[in-house]
Amino acid sequence: MTTRRREERLGDAALSSRRVAWIRLAMTVPVFMAGRRPPDVSYRHWFDGLLVAYLIWAVGRMVWIRRRPVAGMRGAAGALVVDLALITALAAVSGGPDSPVRYAYFLWSTATVLWQMPKVTAVFGAVCMVCYAAMSVPHALTHPARESWDIVVDEAYLLWTVGASVLIAVLLARRGRRVAELLDTRELLLDDALAAETRERSRVADSLHDGAVQTLLAALHDLEEAEESVTDPAARAALGRAQDEVRGTVREMREIIFNLHPQILAAAGLGAALEAAGERFARRGGFRVHYDVRLPGRVGHETLLYSTARELLRNIVKHARAADVWLTLATEGDETVLTVRDNGVGFDPRVVRDRLRAGHIGLASHYVRVESAGGRFTVDSAPGAGTTVEVRLPTAEPGPLPTVPAVP
């Protein structure tokens, strides 16, 4: 299991614990109502005291869970034991097996399904049955067997509830494992696709550099030599124009090579590559770029981060009409965070999803690639209010980047 997957499991456990805490707090309402039935209860003051204790316990556990979301299953099991002890005491002082409080045993046996741990559900369900039986023993000893039969029926229903809860927990856990396997497979496929794309870009860059660019440079050299031997002014002017055209084509080819796979990304790292790309797009878009790059070294998903930043800058050039762009790159915990903000015209973020459904690539495709890599891609924009895009990707050990020859 990857580090990110373990963190997701911890996040799921924290969420489940928080939901159970809400269930615990909400259960005080039906328990309170159960104690308000026509007062044939002999120990009303005991019931009220225990109910106040249960409410204090529920609120205290909620606060504890919010401050320390993951306390481990041992802490969760201990909390559930306290719940059962208080529920048993409340049921015992409000009529035993005749008390409406007994229905809490059925509810608590199903609440543990949220953890998707069948063994935990089974053990806790068995504890619920034992607590119900212990609470009912005094009543069974002092009443005829016919009246005590209701206790056996309740236990049978409780057993069925526990069995159904265990089955649901098994199915949910199996589905969770399957989803985790599919996510891991998707990550591997994405890594392979990105690696293949990087290799292909590097190969094309090599071919252009070693082939077309070198041929153009050789032709430029021949034109320069030919110009020296020509005396006709018109011919010299024509050769000069030809040289300018070739030089312009060489510059365009170098730009293409850099966009395919910037050698600065492999040589100097992501921060330097983003600054170089930012300056290129700033010249094209007529805006200023303000950088805040704080990286401890090489990080994972550098190619994807660079490609996404470049696509965001390209969209700013095409659509934003911005005067200033702020580009931030830093690590927060185990994530690398890229933020690109502009003061342009903005747009409706739903456009990204609409363009994806319409089959357009670009920003929408980068959204999908970031999400598939286990990251998050958030867009905050509105017409006339500028745009802020935040990309978060796991900071993993970076693999070796393909090298490309320096472009002269």
matplotlib code that plots the C-alpha trace (Angstrom):
import matplotlib.pyplot as plt

x = [0.0, 1.4, 1.9, -0.9, -3.2, -2.3, -3.1, -6.5, -7.2, -6.3, -8.6, -11.4, -10.9, -11.0, -14.2, -15.8, -14.9, -16.4, -19.6, -19.9, -19.4, -22.3, -24.4, -23.5, -24.6, -27.8, -28.7, -29.2, -32.5, -34.4, -32.9, -34.3, -37.7, -37.6, -37.2, -40.2, -42.8, -45.7, -43.8, -44.0, -40.3, -39.1, -35.7, -36.4, -33.6, -31.2, -32.2, -31.9, -28.4, -27.3, -28.7, -26.8, -23.7, -24.3, -24.8, -21.6, -19.7, -21.1, -20.1, -16.7, -16.0, -17.1, -14.6, -11.9, -12.4, -12.4, -9.0, -7.5, -9.4, -7.5, -7.1, -6.8, -9.3, -8.3, -9.6, -12.8, -13.5, -13.0, -15.4, -18.0, -17.6, -18.4, -21.5, -22.8, -22.2, -24.2, -26.9, -27.2, -27.5, -30.1, -32.1, -31.8, -33.2, -36.0, -37.7, -35.1, -36.2, -39.5, -37.6, -37.6, -33.9, -33.2, -33.5, -30.2, -28.5, -29.8, -28.7, -25.2, -24.6, -25.2, -23.2, -19.9, -20.5, -19.1, -15.5, -15.9, -14.2, -16.4, -14.5, -15.0, -18.7, -19.0, -17.2, -19.1, -22.4, -21.7, -20.9, -24.3, -26.1, -24.2, -25.0, -28.7, -28.8, -27.1, -29.5, -32.4, -31.3, -33.0, -36.3, -36.1, -35.5, -38.5, -41.1, -42.8, -41.2, -43.9, -43.2, -39.4, -39.9, -39.9, -36.2, -35.4, -37.2, -35.3, -32.1, -33.0, -33.7, -30.5, -28.6, -30.1, -29.2, -25.6, -25.4, -26.8, -24.4, -21.4, -22.5, -22.8, -19.4, -17.9, -19.3, -18.2, -14.7, -14.5, -15.7, -13.2, -10.3, -11.4, -11.6, -8.2, -6.8, -8.4, -6.9, -3.5, -3.8, -4.9, -1.8, 0.5, -1.1, -0.8, 2.8, 3.5, 1.7, 3.5, 6.9, 6.0, 5.0, 8.3, 10.4, 8.6, 9.0, 12.6, 13.0, 11.3, 13.4, 16.6, 15.5, 14.7, 17.9, 20.2, 18.3, 16.3, 18.2, 21.6, 20.5, 19.2, 22.4, 24.5, 22.3, 22.7, 26.5, 26.4, 24.2, 26.7, 29.6, 27.6, 26.9, 30.6, 31.2, 28.3, 28.8, 25.4, 23.5, 20.1, 21.5, 23.2, 19.9, 18.1, 20.7, 20.3, 16.6, 17.1, 19.5, 17.0, 14.3, 16.6, 17.5, 13.9, 13.1, 16.0, 14.6, 11.1, 12.6, 14.5, 11.2, 9.5, 12.4, 12.2, 8.4, 8.7, 11.1, 13.0, 16.6, 16.5, 13.9, 16.3, 19.4, 18.3, 15.0, 11.3, 11.7, 14.2, 12.1, 8.9, 10.7, 12.1, 8.6, 7.1, 9.4, 8.6, 4.9, 5.2, 6.8, 4.1, 1.2, 2.6, 2.2, 4.5, 5.2, 5.9, 7.6, 7.6, 9.5, 10.4, 11.4, 13.8, 15.1, 13.7, 10.1, 7.8, 5.6, 7.9, 6.9, 3.2, 3.6, 5.6, 3.2, 0.2, 1.9, 2.7, -0.9, -2.2, 0.2, -0.8, -4.4, -3.6, -1.9, -4.9, -7.8, -7.0, -5.8, -4.0, -1.4, 0.2, 0.6, 1.7, 3.3, 3.9, 5.6, 6.2, 5.9, 3.3, 3.7, 3.8, 2.4, 3.9, 1.6, 1.5, -0.6, -1.0, -3.0, -3.8, -5.7, -7.4, -11.0, -11.7, -14.2, -16.9, -15.0, -17.8, -16.3, -13.5, -15.9, -18.0, -14.9, -13.9, -17.3, -17.1, -13.9, -11.5, -8.1, -5.7, -6.7, -9.4, -7.0, -4.5, -7.4, -7.9, -4.2, -3.7, -6.7, -5.5, -2.1, -3.7, -3.6, -6.2, -6.9, -9.0, -10.1, -11.4, -12.6, -15.5, -16.1, -14.2, -12.5, -9.3, -8.4, -6.6, -5.7, -4.1, -2.6, -1.6, 0.4, 2.1, 5.7, 7.2, 10.8, 11.5, 12.6, 15.4, 14.4, 15.4, 18.2, 18.1, 21.1, 21.7, 20.5, 23.3]
y = [0.0, 3.4, 6.2, 8.1, 5.1, 4.7, 8.4, 8.0, 5.0, 7.2, 9.9, 7.5, 6.2, 9.8, 10.5, 7.4, 8.3, 11.7, 10.2, 7.8, 10.7, 12.5, 9.3, 9.1, 12.7, 12.3, 9.1, 11.3, 12.5, 9.2, 8.1, 11.3, 10.6, 7.0, 8.4, 10.7, 8.0, 7.9, 7.9, 4.4, 4.6, 4.0, 5.6, 8.7, 10.6, 7.9, 8.0, 11.7, 11.6, 8.9, 10.8, 13.9, 11.8, 10.3, 13.8, 15.0, 12.0, 12.4, 16.1, 15.4, 12.6, 14.8, 17.5, 14.9, 13.5, 16.9, 17.7, 14.3, 12.7, 9.3, 7.7, 4.2, 1.3, 0.7, 4.1, 3.7, 0.3, 1.8, 4.6, 2.1, 0.1, 3.3, 3.8, 0.3, 0.6, 3.8, 2.4, -0.7, 1.4, 3.6, 0.6, -1.1, 1.9, 2.6, -0.8, -3.3, -5.3, -3.3, 0.0, 1.7, 2.4, -1.3, -0.3, 1.5, -2.0, -2.5, 0.9, 0.6, -2.8, -1.3, 2.0, 0.1, -0.7, 2.7, 1.4, -1.3, -3.8, -7.0, -8.4, -5.2, -5.2, -8.9, -8.5, -5.3, -6.9, -9.9, -7.4, -5.7, -9.1, -9.9, -6.5, -6.9, -10.3, -9.0, -6.1, -8.5, -11.1, -9.5, -9.3, -12.9, -14.1, -12.3, -12.9, -15.9, -17.7, -16.6, -12.9, -13.6, -15.1, -11.5, -11.3, -14.3, -12.8, -9.5, -11.4, -13.2, -9.9, -8.5, -11.5, -11.0, -7.3, -8.2, -10.8, -8.4, -5.6, -8.0, -8.9, -5.3, -4.6, -7.5, -6.1, -2.6, -3.7, -5.8, -2.9, -0.6, -3.0, -3.2, 0.5, 0.9, -1.7, 0.1, 3.4, 1.9, 0.4, 3.8, 5.4, 2.9, 3.4, 7.1, 6.8, 4.6, 7.0, 10.1, 8.2, 7.2, 10.7, 12.1, 9.5, 10.4, 14.1, 13.6, 11.5, 14.1, 16.8, 14.8, 14.3, 17.9, 19.1, 16.6, 16.7, 19.8, 22.3, 21.2, 21.2, 24.7, 25.9, 24.3, 26.1, 29.3, 28.9, 28.3, 31.4, 33.4, 32.2, 32.8, 36.3, 37.1, 36.1, 37.9, 41.5, 42.3, 44.4, 42.8, 39.3, 40.2, 41.6, 38.5, 36.3, 38.5, 38.0, 34.3, 34.3, 36.1, 33.6, 30.7, 32.3, 32.9, 29.2, 28.1, 30.2, 28.7, 25.2, 25.8, 27.1, 23.9, 21.7, 23.6, 23.1, 19.4, 18.8, 21.7, 20.7, 23.1, 20.8, 17.9, 20.0, 22.7, 21.4, 22.4, 25.9, 27.1, 25.5, 27.3, 30.6, 30.2, 29.2, 32.1, 34.6, 33.2, 33.4, 36.9, 38.2, 36.7, 37.9, 41.3, 40.6, 40.5, 37.3, 37.3, 34.1, 32.5, 29.2, 27.4, 23.8, 21.7, 19.9, 17.6, 16.5, 13.9, 14.6, 17.3, 16.8, 16.9, 20.0, 21.8, 20.8, 22.0, 25.3, 25.8, 25.1, 27.6, 30.3, 29.6, 30.1, 33.3, 34.5, 33.5, 34.5, 36.3, 39.8, 40.0, 42.6, 40.5, 36.8, 35.3, 31.8, 30.0, 26.6, 25.1, 21.9, 21.6, 18.5, 15.6, 17.6, 19.9, 22.9, 24.9, 28.0, 30.3, 33.4, 36.3, 39.5, 39.0, 38.8, 35.5, 32.8, 30.4, 27.3, 25.1, 25.7, 23.3, 20.4, 21.4, 21.5, 18.1, 16.6, 18.2, 16.4, 19.4, 18.9, 21.4, 22.6, 19.9, 17.1, 18.4, 18.4, 14.7, 13.9, 15.6, 13.9, 10.5, 11.1, 11.3, 15.1, 17.9, 20.5, 23.4, 26.5, 29.7, 32.2, 34.4, 36.7, 39.9, 38.6, 37.0, 33.4, 31.3, 27.7, 25.4, 22.1, 19.7, 16.5, 14.0, 14.8, 11.4, 10.4, 11.6, 9.2, 10.0, 12.5, 11.8, 14.1, 16.0, 17.6, 21.3, 23.4, 25.6]
z = [0.0, -1.0, 1.5, -0.1, 0.3, 3.9, 4.5, 2.8, 5.1, 8.1, 6.6, 6.2, 9.8, 11.1, 9.1, 10.4, 14.0, 13.5, 12.2, 15.1, 17.4, 15.8, 16.0, 19.7, 20.3, 18.3, 20.3, 23.4, 21.8, 21.6, 24.9, 26.5, 24.9, 26.1, 29.7, 29.3, 28.9, 31.5, 34.8, 36.2, 36.5, 40.0, 39.7, 37.6, 39.4, 38.5, 34.9, 34.7, 36.3, 33.9, 30.9, 31.9, 32.2, 28.8, 27.3, 28.9, 27.6, 24.0, 23.9, 25.4, 22.9, 20.0, 21.1, 21.6, 18.1, 16.5, 18.1, 17.6, 14.7, 14.6, 18.0, 16.8, 17.0, 20.6, 21.6, 19.5, 21.1, 24.5, 23.7, 22.5, 25.8, 27.7, 25.5, 26.2, 29.9, 30.0, 27.8, 30.0, 33.1, 31.5, 30.4, 33.7, 35.7, 33.3, 33.1, 32.0, 28.9, 28.9, 28.5, 25.1, 25.8, 24.8, 21.1, 21.4, 21.4, 17.9, 16.7, 18.1, 16.6, 13.2, 13.8, 13.7, 10.0, 9.3, 10.1, 7.4, 9.7, 9.9, 12.9, 14.9, 14.0, 15.0, 18.4, 19.3, 18.2, 20.5, 23.3, 22.7, 23.0, 26.3, 27.7, 26.8, 28.4, 31.6, 31.8, 31.4, 34.0, 37.0, 35.1, 33.9, 37.4, 38.9, 36.1, 34.7, 31.8, 29.4, 30.0, 29.8, 26.3, 25.0, 26.0, 23.9, 20.9, 21.4, 21.5, 18.3, 16.6, 17.9, 16.6, 13.2, 13.2, 14.2, 11.4, 8.8, 10.0, 9.7, 6.2, 5.2, 6.7, 4.7, 1.5, 2.2, 3.1, -0.1, -2.2, -0.5, -1.2, -4.8, -5.2, -3.7, -6.1, -9.0, -7.9, -7.5, -11.0, -12.4, -10.8, -12.3, -15.8, -15.4, -14.4, -17.4, -19.7, -18.4, -18.7, -22.2, -23.1, -21.6, -23.5, -26.8, -26.2, -25.5, -28.7, -30.8, -29.2, -30.0, -33.6, -34.2, -32.5, -34.3, -37.6, -38.6, -36.4, -37.5, -41.2, -40.8, -39.1, -41.9, -44.5, -42.6, -42.7, -46.5, -47.0, -45.0, -47.1, -50.3, -49.2, -48.9, -52.5, -54.0, -55.2, -56.6, -54.0, -54.9, -54.5, -51.3, -50.0, -51.0, -49.2, -46.2, -46.1, -46.5, -43.6, -41.4, -42.4, -41.5, -38.2, -37.4, -38.2, -35.9, -33.1, -33.6, -33.7, -30.4, -28.9, -30.0, -28.6, -25.3, -25.1, -25.9, -23.1, -21.5, -20.8, -17.9, -16.2, -16.1, -15.4, -13.0, -11.6, -11.6, -10.1, -12.7, -15.5, -14.3, -14.1, -17.6, -19.0, -17.1, -18.7, -22.2, -21.7, -20.0, -23.2, -25.3, -23.1, -22.0, -18.3, -15.3, -13.4, -9.7, -8.4, -5.0, -5.4, -2.2, -2.9, -0.8, -3.9, -6.5, -6.0, -7.6, -10.6, -11.8, -15.5, -14.7, -12.5, -15.3, -18.0, -15.9, -15.1, -18.7, -19.8, -17.1, -18.4, -22.0, -21.0, -19.3, -22.5, -24.6, -22.5, -19.2, -20.4, -17.1, -16.1, -13.3, -12.6, -9.3, -9.5, -6.2, -5.8, -2.4, -0.4, 2.4, 4.4, 2.0, -0.9, -3.6, -4.1, -7.3, -7.3, -10.4, -9.8, -12.2, -12.1, -15.5, -16.7, -15.0, -16.1, -14.9, -13.5, -14.9, -18.3, -17.5, -17.0, -20.0, -22.2, -20.9, -21.8, -25.2, -25.9, -25.7, -24.2, -22.6, -19.2, -18.8, -19.6, -17.0, -14.5, -15.2, -15.1, -11.7, -10.2, -11.6, -10.0, -6.6, -6.5, -6.4, -9.0, -7.8, -9.7, -8.0, -10.6, -11.6, -14.5, -13.8, -10.6, -11.9, -11.5, -9.0, -9.7, -7.1, -7.9, -5.1, -5.9, -3.6, -2.9, -3.8, -4.5, -8.0, -10.7, -13.1, -15.8, -19.4, -20.6, -23.8, -25.5, -24.9, -27.8, -29.1]

ax = plt.figure().add_subplot(projection="3d")
ax.plot(x, y, z, "-o")
ax.set_aspect("equal")
plt.show()
